Amino acid sequence: MKYSELLRLLKQDGWFVVRQTGGHLIMSTGNQSRNIEYSIPWR
């Protein structure tokens, strides 16, 4: 799976980019009750 496709699917599912650190993007659900952050490699 291409990175852009993964990012598109995550955004479709309600995830958004919180911040970019070095070679990773930090994604979050934005859900207050269970706020999950997920780091994915960024090229």
mmCIF file of the N, C-alpha and C atoms, coordinates in Angstrom:
data_MODEL
# 
_entry.id   MODEL 
# 
loop_
_atom_site.group_PDB 
_atom_site.id 
_atom_site.type_symbol 
_atom_site.label_atom_id 
_atom_site.label_alt_id 
_atom_site.label_comp_id 
_atom_site.label_asym_id 
_atom_site.label_entity_id 
_atom_site.label_seq_id 
_atom_site.pdbx_PDB_ins_code 
_atom_site.Cartn_x 
_atom_site.Cartn_y 
_atom_site.Cartn_z 
_atom_site.occupancy 
_atom_site.B_iso_or_equiv 
_atom_site.pdbx_formal_charge 
_atom_site.auth_seq_id 
_atom_site.auth_comp_id 
_atom_site.auth_asym_id 
_atom_site.auth_atom_id 
_atom_site.pdbx_PDB_model_num 
ATOM 1   N N  . MET A 1 1  ? 0.837   -1.184 0.000  1.00 0.00 ? 1  MET A N  1 
ATOM 2   C CA . MET A 1 1  ? 0.000   0.000  0.000  1.00 0.00 ? 1  MET A CA 1 
ATOM 3   C C  . MET A 1 1  ? 0.882   1.248  0.000  1.00 0.00 ? 1  MET A C  1 
ATOM 4   N N  . LYS A 1 2  ? 0.529   2.174  -0.836 1.00 0.00 ? 2  LYS A N  1 
ATOM 5   C CA . LYS A 1 2  ? 1.287   3.422  -0.894 1.00 0.00 ? 2  LYS A CA 1 
ATOM 6   C C  . LYS A 1 2  ? 0.962   4.280  0.316  1.00 0.00 ? 2  LYS A C  1 
ATOM 7   N N  . TYR A 1 3  ? 1.930   5.089  0.712  1.00 0.00 ? 3  TYR A N  1 
ATOM 8   C CA . TYR A 1 3  ? 1.754   5.962  1.869  1.00 0.00 ? 3  TYR A CA 1 
ATOM 9   C C  . TYR A 1 3  ? 0.551   6.884  1.699  1.00 0.00 ? 3  TYR A C  1 
ATOM 10  N N  . SER A 1 4  ? 0.422   7.496  0.525  1.00 0.00 ? 4  SER A N  1 
ATOM 11  C CA . SER A 1 4  ? -0.674  8.447  0.290  1.00 0.00 ? 4  SER A CA 1 
ATOM 12  C C  . SER A 1 4  ? -2.037  7.766  0.403  1.00 0.00 ? 4  SER A C  1 
ATOM 13  N N  . GLU A 1 5  ? -2.098  6.499  -0.007 1.00 0.00 ? 5  GLU A N  1 
ATOM 14  C CA . GLU A 1 5  ? -3.349  5.738  0.082  1.00 0.00 ? 5  GLU A CA 1 
ATOM 15  C C  . GLU A 1 5  ? -3.700  5.468  1.543  1.00 0.00 ? 5  GLU A C  1 
ATOM 16  N N  . LEU A 1 6  ? -2.687  5.116  2.340  1.00 0.00 ? 6  LEU A N  1 
ATOM 17  C CA . LEU A 1 6  ? -2.891  4.875  3.768  1.00 0.00 ? 6  LEU A CA 1 
ATOM 18  C C  . LEU A 1 6  ? -3.385  6.145  4.455  1.00 0.00 ? 6  LEU A C  1 
ATOM 19  N N  . LEU A 1 7  ? -2.751  7.271  4.136  1.00 0.00 ? 7  LEU A N  1 
ATOM 20  C CA . LEU A 1 7  ? -3.132  8.547  4.734  1.00 0.00 ? 7  LEU A CA 1 
ATOM 21  C C  . LEU A 1 7  ? -4.566  8.914  4.364  1.00 0.00 ? 7  LEU A C  1 
ATOM 22  N N  . ARG A 1 8  ? -4.923  8.673  3.112  1.00 0.00 ? 8  ARG A N  1 
ATOM 23  C CA . ARG A 1 8  ? -6.281  8.978  2.642  1.00 0.00 ? 8  ARG A CA 1 
ATOM 24  C C  . ARG A 1 8  ? -7.317  8.133  3.386  1.00 0.00 ? 8  ARG A C  1 
ATOM 25  N N  . LEU A 1 9  ? -7.019  6.844  3.569  1.00 0.00 ? 9  LEU A N  1 
ATOM 26  C CA . LEU A 1 9  ? -7.932  5.947  4.275  1.00 0.00 ? 9  LEU A CA 1 
ATOM 27  C C  . LEU A 1 9  ? -8.092  6.347  5.733  1.00 0.00 ? 9  LEU A C  1 
ATOM 28  N N  . LEU A 1 10 ? -6.978  6.718  6.371  1.00 0.00 ? 10 LEU A N  1 
ATOM 29  C CA . LEU A 1 10 ? -7.037  7.148  7.771  1.00 0.00 ? 10 LEU A CA 1 
ATOM 30  C C  . LEU A 1 10 ? -7.879  8.416  7.907  1.00 0.00 ? 10 LEU A C  1 
ATOM 31  N N  . LYS A 1 11 ? -7.682  9.372  6.992  1.00 0.00 ? 11 LYS A N  1 
ATOM 32  C CA . LYS A 1 11 ? -8.444  10.624 7.044  1.00 0.00 ? 11 LYS A CA 1 
ATOM 33  C C  . LYS A 1 11 ? -9.928  10.359 6.810  1.00 0.00 ? 11 LYS A C  1 
ATOM 34  N N  . GLN A 1 12 ? -10.232 9.425  5.916  1.00 0.00 ? 12 GLN A N  1 
ATOM 35  C CA . GLN A 1 12 ? -11.610 9.050  5.629  1.00 0.00 ? 12 GLN A CA 1 
ATOM 36  C C  . GLN A 1 12 ? -12.279 8.496  6.883  1.00 0.00 ? 12 GLN A C  1 
ATOM 37  N N  . ASP A 1 13 ? -11.491 7.827  7.703  1.00 0.00 ? 13 ASP A N  1 
ATOM 38  C CA . ASP A 1 13 ? -11.996 7.179  8.906  1.00 0.00 ? 13 ASP A CA 1 
ATOM 39  C C  . ASP A 1 13 ? -12.033 8.126  10.108 1.00 0.00 ? 13 ASP A C  1 
ATOM 40  N N  . GLY A 1 14 ? -11.695 9.402  9.886  1.00 0.00 ? 14 GLY A N  1 
ATOM 41  C CA . GLY A 1 14 ? -11.796 10.392 10.953 1.00 0.00 ? 14 GLY A CA 1 
ATOM 42  C C  . GLY A 1 14 ? -10.483 10.739 11.634 1.00 0.00 ? 14 GLY A C  1 
ATOM 43  N N  . TRP A 1 15 ? -9.383  10.164 11.136 1.00 0.00 ? 15 TRP A N  1 
ATOM 44  C CA . TRP A 1 15 ? -8.074  10.493 11.710 1.00 0.00 ? 15 TRP A CA 1 
ATOM 45  C C  . TRP A 1 15 ? -7.575  11.793 11.106 1.00 0.00 ? 15 TRP A C  1 
ATOM 46  N N  . PHE A 1 16 ? -6.714  12.493 11.820 1.00 0.00 ? 16 PHE A N  1 
ATOM 47  C CA . PHE A 1 16 ? -6.103  13.705 11.274 1.00 0.00 ? 16 PHE A CA 1 
ATOM 48  C C  . PHE A 1 16 ? -4.670  13.818 11.776 1.00 0.00 ? 16 PHE A C  1 
ATOM 49  N N  . VAL A 1 17 ? -3.878  14.597 11.064 1.00 0.00 ? 17 VAL A N  1 
ATOM 50  C CA . VAL A 1 17 ? -2.473  14.774 11.421 1.00 0.00 ? 17 VAL A CA 1 
ATOM 51  C C  . VAL A 1 17 ? -2.360  15.783 12.560 1.00 0.00 ? 17 VAL A C  1 
ATOM 52  N N  . VAL A 1 18 ? -1.745  15.362 13.664 1.00 0.00 ? 18 VAL A N  1 
ATOM 53  C CA . VAL A 1 18 ? -1.560  16.238 14.813 1.00 0.00 ? 18 VAL A CA 1 
ATOM 54  C C  . VAL A 1 18 ? -0.291  17.055 14.632 1.00 0.00 ? 18 VAL A C  1 
ATOM 55  N N  . ARG A 1 19 ? 0.798   16.362 14.335 1.00 0.00 ? 19 ARG A N  1 
ATOM 56  C CA . ARG A 1 19 ? 2.072   17.053 14.137 1.00 0.00 ? 19 ARG A CA 1 
ATOM 57  C C  . ARG A 1 19 ? 3.008   16.152 13.343 1.00 0.00 ? 19 ARG A C  1 
ATOM 58  N N  . GLN A 1 20 ? 4.078   16.754 12.852 1.00 0.00 ? 20 GLN A N  1 
ATOM 59  C CA . GLN A 1 20 ? 5.080   16.013 12.098 1.00 0.00 ? 20 GLN A CA 1 
ATOM 60  C C  . GLN A 1 20 ? 6.385   16.096 12.876 1.00 0.00 ? 20 GLN A C  1 
ATOM 61  N N  . THR A 1 21 ? 6.949   14.924 13.186 1.00 0.00 ? 21 THR A N  1 
ATOM 62  C CA . THR A 1 21 ? 8.219   14.904 13.912 1.00 0.00 ? 21 THR A CA 1 
ATOM 63  C C  . THR A 1 21 ? 9.231   14.112 13.109 1.00 0.00 ? 21 THR A C  1 
ATOM 64  N N  . GLY A 1 22 ? 10.260  14.783 12.662 1.00 0.00 ? 22 GLY A N  1 
ATOM 65  C CA . GLY A 1 22 ? 11.297  14.102 11.897 1.00 0.00 ? 22 GLY A CA 1 
ATOM 66  C C  . GLY A 1 22 ? 10.721  13.351 10.719 1.00 0.00 ? 22 GLY A C  1 
ATOM 67  N N  . GLY A 1 23 ? 10.874  12.033 10.720 1.00 0.00 ? 23 GLY A N  1 
ATOM 68  C CA . GLY A 1 23 ? 10.388  11.216 9.616  1.00 0.00 ? 23 GLY A CA 1 
ATOM 69  C C  . GLY A 1 23 ? 9.048   10.573 9.881  1.00 0.00 ? 23 GLY A C  1 
ATOM 70  N N  . HIS A 1 24 ? 8.304   11.085 10.864 1.00 0.00 ? 24 HIS A N  1 
ATOM 71  C CA . HIS A 1 24 ? 7.010   10.491 11.180 1.00 0.00 ? 24 HIS A CA 1 
ATOM 72  C C  . HIS A 1 24 ? 5.901   11.528 11.264 1.00 0.00 ? 24 HIS A C  1 
ATOM 73  N N  . LEU A 1 25 ? 4.707   11.092 10.908 1.00 0.00 ? 25 LEU A N  1 
ATOM 74  C CA . LEU A 1 25 ? 3.516   11.912 11.104 1.00 0.00 ? 25 LEU A CA 1 
ATOM 75  C C  . LEU A 1 25 ? 2.781   11.330 12.301 1.00 0.00 ? 25 LEU A C  1 
ATOM 76  N N  . ILE A 1 26 ? 2.350   12.185 13.214 1.00 0.00 ? 26 ILE A N  1 
ATOM 77  C CA . ILE A 1 26 ? 1.575   11.722 14.356 1.00 0.00 ? 26 ILE A CA 1 
ATOM 78  C C  . ILE A 1 26 ? 0.103   11.925 14.017 1.00 0.00 ? 26 ILE A C  1 
ATOM 79  N N  . MET A 1 27 ? -0.638  10.824 13.938 1.00 0.00 ? 27 MET A N  1 
ATOM 80  C CA . MET A 1 27 ? -2.060  10.864 13.618 1.00 0.00 ? 27 MET A CA 1 
ATOM 81  C C  . MET A 1 27 ? -2.866  10.701 14.897 1.00 0.00 ? 27 MET A C  1 
ATOM 82  N N  . SER A 1 28 ? -4.053  11.280 14.929 1.00 0.00 ? 28 SER A N  1 
ATOM 83  C CA . SER A 1 28 ? -4.924  11.159 16.097 1.00 0.00 ? 28 SER A CA 1 
ATOM 84  C C  . SER A 1 28 ? -6.367  10.977 15.663 1.00 0.00 ? 28 SER A C  1 
ATOM 85  N N  . THR A 1 29 ? -7.160  10.307 16.518 1.00 0.00 ? 29 THR A N  1 
ATOM 86  C CA . THR A 1 29 ? -8.581  10.124 16.244 1.00 0.00 ? 29 THR A CA 1 
ATOM 87  C C  . THR A 1 29 ? -9.369  11.356 16.637 1.00 0.00 ? 29 THR A C  1 
ATOM 88  N N  . GLY A 1 30 ? -8.820  12.138 17.587 1.00 0.00 ? 30 GLY A N  1 
ATOM 89  C CA . GLY A 1 30 ? -9.523  13.319 18.056 1.00 0.00 ? 30 GLY A CA 1 
ATOM 90  C C  . GLY A 1 30 ? -10.681 12.979 18.972 1.00 0.00 ? 30 GLY A C  1 
ATOM 91  N N  . ASN A 1 31 ? -10.816 11.702 19.300 1.00 0.00 ? 31 ASN A N  1 
ATOM 92  C CA . ASN A 1 31 ? -11.886 11.250 20.184 1.00 0.00 ? 31 ASN A CA 1 
ATOM 93  C C  . ASN A 1 31 ? -11.463 11.491 21.628 1.00 0.00 ? 31 ASN A C  1 
ATOM 94  N N  . GLN A 1 32 ? -12.190 12.334 22.337 1.00 0.00 ? 32 GLN A N  1 
ATOM 95  C CA . GLN A 1 32 ? -11.809 12.707 23.705 1.00 0.00 ? 32 GLN A CA 1 
ATOM 96  C C  . GLN A 1 32 ? -11.811 11.522 24.661 1.00 0.00 ? 32 GLN A C  1 
ATOM 97  N N  . SER A 1 33 ? -12.775 10.621 24.525 1.00 0.00 ? 33 SER A N  1 
ATOM 98  C CA . SER A 1 33 ? -12.879 9.497  25.458 1.00 0.00 ? 33 SER A CA 1 
ATOM 99  C C  . SER A 1 33 ? -11.738 8.500  25.298 1.00 0.00 ? 33 SER A C  1 
ATOM 100 N N  . ARG A 1 34 ? -11.286 8.324  24.079 1.00 0.00 ? 34 ARG A N  1 
ATOM 101 C CA . ARG A 1 34 ? -10.148 7.421  23.857 1.00 0.00 ? 34 ARG A CA 1 
ATOM 102 C C  . ARG A 1 34 ? -9.280  7.980  22.730 1.00 0.00 ? 34 ARG A C  1 
ATOM 103 N N  . ASN A 1 35 ? -8.532  9.000  23.079 1.00 0.00 ? 35 ASN A N  1 
ATOM 104 C CA . ASN A 1 35 ? -7.681  9.665  22.102 1.00 0.00 ? 35 ASN A CA 1 
ATOM 105 C C  . ASN A 1 35 ? -6.469  8.797  21.783 1.00 0.00 ? 35 ASN A C  1 
ATOM 106 N N  . ILE A 1 36 ? -6.426  8.273  20.577 1.00 0.00 ? 36 ILE A N  1 
ATOM 107 C CA . ILE A 1 36 ? -5.349  7.382  20.156 1.00 0.00 ? 36 ILE A CA 1 
ATOM 108 C C  . ILE A 1 36 ? -4.419  8.136  19.215 1.00 0.00 ? 36 ILE A C  1 
ATOM 109 N N  . GLU A 1 37 ? -3.137  8.078  19.513 1.00 0.00 ? 37 GLU A N  1 
ATOM 110 C CA . GLU A 1 37 ? -2.158  8.663  18.595 1.00 0.00 ? 37 GLU A CA 1 
ATOM 111 C C  . GLU A 1 37 ? -1.383  7.537  17.934 1.00 0.00 ? 37 GLU A C  1 
ATOM 112 N N  . TYR A 1 38 ? -1.100  7.703  16.669 1.00 0.00 ? 38 TYR A N  1 
ATOM 113 C CA . TYR A 1 38 ? -0.450  6.671  15.880 1.00 0.00 ? 38 TYR A CA 1 
ATOM 114 C C  . TYR A 1 38 ? 0.622   7.332  15.025 1.00 0.00 ? 38 TYR A C  1 
ATOM 115 N N  . SER A 1 39 ? 1.812   6.791  15.074 1.00 0.00 ? 39 SER A N  1 
ATOM 116 C CA . SER A 1 39 ? 2.924   7.360  14.329 1.00 0.00 ? 39 SER A CA 1 
ATOM 117 C C  . SER A 1 39 ? 3.180   6.549  13.062 1.00 0.00 ? 39 SER A C  1 
ATOM 118 N N  . ILE A 1 40 ? 3.190   7.212  11.906 1.00 0.00 ? 40 ILE A N  1 
ATOM 119 C CA . ILE A 1 40 ? 3.480   6.517  10.654 1.00 0.00 ? 40 ILE A CA 1 
ATOM 120 C C  . ILE A 1 40 ? 4.680   7.159  9.965  1.00 0.00 ? 40 ILE A C  1 
ATOM 121 N N  . PRO A 1 41 ? 5.491   6.338  9.296  1.00 0.00 ? 41 PRO A N  1 
ATOM 122 C CA . PRO A 1 41 ? 6.672   6.865  8.600  1.00 0.00 ? 41 PRO A CA 1 
ATOM 123 C C  . PRO A 1 41 ? 6.261   7.847  7.506  1.00 0.00 ? 41 PRO A C  1 
ATOM 124 N N  . TRP A 1 42 ? 7.012   8.908  7.370  1.00 0.00 ? 42 TRP A N  1 
ATOM 125 C CA . TRP A 1 42 ? 6.746   9.927  6.364  1.00 0.00 ? 42 TRP A CA 1 
ATOM 126 C C  . TRP A 1 42 ? 7.939   10.024 5.436  1.00 0.00 ? 42 TRP A C  1 
ATOM 127 N N  . ARG A 1 43 ? 7.659   9.953  4.141  1.00 0.00 ? 43 ARG A N  1 
ATOM 128 C CA . ARG A 1 43 ? 8.749   10.055 3.172  1.00 0.00 ? 43 ARG A CA 1 
ATOM 129 C C  . ARG A 1 43 ? 8.632   11.328 2.388  1.00 0.00 ? 43 ARG A C  1 
# 
